Structures are given as C-alpha cells and as structure tokens.
Amino acid sequence: MGSIFSNLRRDETEAWVADYGPYTLHSALQPIFSQDDRGELTLQAFEGLIRPMRNGEFVRPGEFFSMVEARDRAKIDSLCRSLHIFNTGALNRRRAKLFVNFHPGLFITDMGIRREVEIIKLATLEAGMTPDRIVCEITQKENDSADMLSRFVEELRKHGFRIAIDEYGAEERDVARLNLLKPDYVKFEADWVKEFLENSAGSALLRVMVNQFREQGILAIFEGLEDLRQVDMCHNLDVPLLQGYALARPELAPTHFNADFPEQDEAPDSDPRLKSELERYDPSLHLPRAGAPTFGGGRRAAAFGKRTG
C-alpha cells in the first residue's frame, strides 16, 4: 500500500483503523436497504460512520472533530473516507455501495479538488472496489461557494463516483442544492420525514416527492427510521431505500453483516428499479412485520448519537 495511506493500519481484529494524536479512529458501517413489493428487505449499501477512541474509550464524533486543528481538517476528512472504503472493501462484497461524507468547503482550489478525488479513487481501487460503488454524500455549509461545489461534483462524476445530498427538507435552499448538484441519491431530513408521516396530507406529499425524484432518476433515502411502523409506512409510500435502527444499527468493523446478510451469487429481478444493484439475504432473516427485528443474532453496536464522519 502506498505511503499516502501510511496512517492506516490493521488492529487486533483485522479492521482498518487510523491514528491522529491521542485518538484512534474506528470505522462503523450501517446498512441501507431496499424493500420490494412484498416488503422483503435487500441490503443495498452501507454508510461509513467514524468512531473516535481515546484512552480506550469512545468519544462523540462531534467532540473529536472540534479538537482537530484547522490545518489538519482536510487531511482528517480524507482519512475518514479512506478508512471506510478499506473496511468496506474488506467485506469482499461485489455489489454493495458505500456512502461517505464529503465536506467540499475544505478543498477550495482546483488543485485541491483534483488531488482529493485522486486520493479517494486510489483508495477505492486499493480496496478492490470500483468508483461507481462509492456514493459521495455532499454536506454543504452556508458559506460554501456554489461554483466550487459544482466543480467538485463534476470532478467526482468524471471519475465515475456517485453523488448524494443529505438532510433534504424541500426548503428553497434544498431545492437549489438539488438543481445545482443533480444527485443520484437524496437523503431526506429524518425529523422532517417523521413529522410528515404522522398525517395523511404529509404522507401524500412524501409519496409525490419520492415518485418525482424517481422519474428524474434519483433514488430517495429515508433515514433515522426507529420503529417498524415507520418502516411499514415507507413500504406503503414505495420509498426506494431505507436506513435506521429499526432495520440495523451501525457496527464497528469488522462487522457481522456478511453473516447477517450474506451476498448471493445473482441479484434478483423482483424490483426493476434496483435490479442491477440488489443483494439478497437469506429469507430466514427477513424482517418480521411485528416485534423487534432480528437479523441472525449478530451483535448490536452501541449508539453514538447523530451520525458524523
């Protein structure tokens, strides 16, 4: 492995970790599922979440990032992505995608943008994956330049990466971001979705939005689903992709997800919208329609608050 990844190492569990000062950075992965017409779940992707540890104890991601020196922020942002990519590649799955967070405002020059895209591409190839399996989740801040964001996304697309935007809530700024970046995936803001699911008018609006996105070639993702009632509602709304504790909690790498959701040789064609990307798991592990979900008895990772990293 090249020196560009010299901060990465394997720990005693064979998971990839990284060091920054007194912190050891661990990678947690949370599954993202599709749901077919019968309500059967299919593992589609993972989201990479950073879990910092100091003196043998986990600290909140927000606390860690607040301690990162300004001069190191771009480096750590990049390091977290590489960490998630290597740990996902170690699962040796052939189709599962990986969602990684990007903070484009950290890379403000054309040279910086090109260099960062080359780094993520190299990490992807080193991990045995292809760029089309990496979904770059763009986090935009108020002072980020629209021109810079557009150039960053253009460079990512040129190399084959997919694009997602997060925390979509149909506000004017969200619509502007959607029109600017033209993503492949849109993650809806979790609290906004929960509020709209509680009444028929809100649910009807969500259905319209999901279908409009689908017609534009954009897949909607509802995240933060915490109970089976919400999962059932998403099924009724024909939401393409689902994520949340009701389905599977994040697990530290190396995860049990290969045992819980084994990849089959061929993807089924039960859902034509996603047939090129599906990964079916054993029918005996399907999520029950009542009671707590069970996925083959794998361990559950501890919750670490709002996703970050």
Secondary structure, 3 states (H helix, E strand, C coil): CCHHHCCEEECCCCCEEEEECCEEEEEEEEEEEEECCCCCEEEEEEEEEEEEEECCEECCHHHHHHHCCHHHHHHHHHHHHHHHHHHHHCCCCCCCEEEEEECHHHCCCHHHHHHHHHHHHHHHHHCCCCHHHEEEEECCCCCCCHHHHHHHHHHHHHCCCEEEEEEECCCHHHHHHHHHHCCCEEEECHHHHHHHHCCHHHHHHHHHHHHHHHHCCCEEEECCCCCHHHHHHHHHCCCCEECCCCCCCCEECCCCHHHHCCCCCCCCCCCCCCCCCCCCCCHHHCCCCCCCCCCCCCCCCCCCCCCCC
